[in-house]
Structure formats: structure tokens, C-alpha cells
Amino acid sequence: MPQGLIYGLEERPPLRDTFFAALQHLLAIFVAIITPPLIIAGALKLDLATTGFLVSMSLFVSGLATFIQCRKFGPIGCGLLCVQGTSFSFIGPIIAAGTIGGLPAVFGATIAGSVVEMLVSRVLKYTRRIITPLVSGIVVTLIGLSLIRVGITACGGGEAAKVNGTFGSFEHIGLSVLVLILIIFFNRSSNKYLRMSSIVIGLTVGYVVSYTLGMVDFSAIQDYGSLNIPIPFRYGITFDISAIVSLALVYLITAIEAYGDITANSLISGQPVEGDKFMKRASGGILADGINSMMAGIFNSFPNSIFAQNNGMIQLTGVASRYVGYFIAGMLVILGLFPAIGLVFSLMPEPVLGGATLLMFGTVAAAGIRIIASQNIDRKATLVIAISLSFGLSVELVPEILSQLPESIRTIFSSGITTGGLVAIIANATIRIKDK
């Protein structure tokens, strides 16, 4: 077992340890899961009842998808502690599809486009010369570096704080720093319970402090709702070719991201990142990614993907046991069925979450660097790394560079992960250097 791990992949931690680890994963992903449906619902001007149901179904489907990934059913699933949730990558194309054909077109494209990811999973073993550990390491690094912007934005108070002029206030930054310092302090403890609970302690203290500062208003919840029953195809389904093509392209990139996330998870969990065993694991994970997204469309939700931040959580807690995933899945399903529980979580101020996610996203980038460092960095590898990171970070740091391109192209390449990942694949496959 790798140094730093308390519980390995196949170990079953005691109930208390399992619950603590699962709770920390849940706290790390809850807001990330509910944010895409909230953004999409707002853009499509959906009513509150529909918005609430979409949020609940996102949680419900994320729970089922996580269970499938961790449990592994035949060739479906990676068998790692991989947590799935609603993907941010699809927000742009989904809003475009919804504007044209409404929710039926969105769910139709979600279902039809997912086939692309399933097909990629079946031919993955033939692409090993293209999607190498070097490429996956670059993608993982870009995932972490790109997400850091999300984390630091939350530390400053989020997008709402930019509007009301409080972004970066001492109150917001101080709260984020408090959470960050608490997590680091307890994570370095030799006591395994304190280490595994570091995220929970940091977020709990941050929540309490933010409440005393008047940043949490429980009176904002007017109605805690009732039980949400999942109903397949509740809003109908239609198939629009342009919407399907748009989402299909993102599914292709999502498959690459999933490969990188599974590689990072395998490395952190002490599992091989090369060879037949790893390729079967990666293929199963990507296949489950596609199947879970198809299931999401059926249950009135949006495409799912493996969450990178949970790889950072494994490293922070030292718990890689896939059995923890069963508890995470159960919690997500419960949150989806009982919206009142989720509403309380959703009131957690962004600076509190930012202090935790900033550290987790940084550990994801560090995992990618470890994968890259494990390879032979010759002249070709140096060029591939240089050009991939340059292109990927360019669109993240200066998104205006794409402003003169057609909207369909801007939507695809606005993500540094997408741009850098594609460049890494193309560069690794085409650059030839003869060393003397």
C-alpha cells in the first residue's frame, strides 16, 4: 500500500471511519453537483418547481452512477473510489439545445450523445500509443489547474459577490483562509481520525463562523418540499441533430478527462497505471461514464462525469477504499429523494467551500505532475508538455483569444482541459524526433 494511505482500495474501514470519509466526499461535491442544473434552469427561465426537481434528479442520478463506478458490474465500472456528478463541461451546449428545443431536446441529446463515450471505451485499448500516461498526466494537471480558478473564485465570495461588490472582501478571504488552515493543520496529524475528518472539521467550523457573521440565512428556505419520486422521461424527449452533435463532441473530451481521472485515482490508490489490468479498469470506467449519462437523460438529469476533486480528497484523507463509495452513493440518493436535506447544504457560503476546494484542486494538479514525472521526459515529451500546457492555460487565462471564432467552436475550445487535452493527443501522435 502506498505511503500515506490509511485504507487501501479493497479494505473495508470500520463503520465510523467509512461514514466520516463518505461525508467529506459528499461535502466536497454537493455544490458542484447542484450548480449545473441551477445555471441551466436559470438560463432557460424554468419555474421553481421544475428547477427543484432537476436539482433533485442530479443528486439522485449521481448516487446511482457513483455506485455503478465503485461496485463494478461486469465490464461496467472502474472498481475504484470514483465519484460521479453532473458535469460542468456540458453547460454551454445544453443551454443552446434547450433554447432551441427545450428540455426534451436536451434529454434526447444527452441520451444519444452518450453513445460516443461508450464507443470510445470499447476501442480504448487500441489507442494506447496515443493516450499514453504522459497525455493522461497532462490532462490531469490541466484539470487541477483549471479548477483552481473555480476554487479561488469561491474564496472571494463567488460570482454573486462580483455583482454586489463584495468580492475579495476581508470577510470572504478570512473565512476561506480559516478553513484552509484548519484542513492543513488536522490533515498533518498522526491521528488517523483527525486526518480523515480534516475536511469535515474545516467546513463545519467555517459554516458555524459564517453563521455567526450573518452569512447564513435559514429563513431564505420558504418551503422544504416533499419526497421527490424519480419519473423517467417526465418532460418528454426529442432528438435534434445539431444538439446531439454538439454534446457528442463534449462526450469525446469527457472520455479523455475520465481516462485522466481514473489514471490519477489509480496512482493515488496504489493501483497500476499501465498494462492490461489498468486498461480494463479505464475502459470500464469510461463505459460506465457513458451509460450513467444515458441514465441521467432518462431520469431528467444532465450528463455525468467522474469528479476530479475526489481524487484530491482520497489523498487528503488517506482513504482509497471503494466501499466508501457505496455510502457516498446512498447519501446522494437520499439527498435527491428528500430535497429538504439538500437545501440546508446549499446554504453553505461559497468562501467556506472555496477554502476546501482550493486545496483539493491543487492536489489534483499535483497528482498529474506525479504521473508526468514518472515518465521518461525526453525532447519529444518536453515539447508535448510545453505545447499542451501553453494551449490549455492560454484559453483559461485569456478566453478573449477565441472571441472572433464561431460560437460552436468557442463552446468546444473555451475549456482549457478540452483544448490542452486535444493538443496533447495530437502532439504526442504526430511529433517525431530522432535522437542521435
Secondary structure, 3 states (H helix, E strand, C coil): CCCCCCECCCCCCCHHHHHHHHHHHHHHHHHHHHHHHHHHHHHCCCCHHHHHHHHHHHHHHHHHHHHHHHHCECCECCCCCCCEEECCCCHHHHHHHHHHHHHHHHHHHHHHHHHHHHHHHHCHHHHCCCCCHHHHHHHHHHHHHHHHHHHHHHHCCHHHHHHHCCCCCHHHHHHHHHHHHHHHHHHCCCCHHHHHCHHHHHHHHHHHHHHHCCCCCHHHCCCCCCCCCCCCCCCCCCCCHHHHHHHHHHHHHHHHHHHHHHHHHHHHCCCCCCCHHHHHHHHHHHHHHHHHHHHHHHCCCCCEEECCHHHHHHHHHCECCCHHHHHHHHHHHHHHHCHHHHHHHHCCCHHHHHHHHHHHHHHHHHHHHHHHHCCCCCHHHHHHHHHHHHHHHHHHHCHHHHCCCCHHHHHHHCCHHHHHHHHHHHHHHHCCCCCC
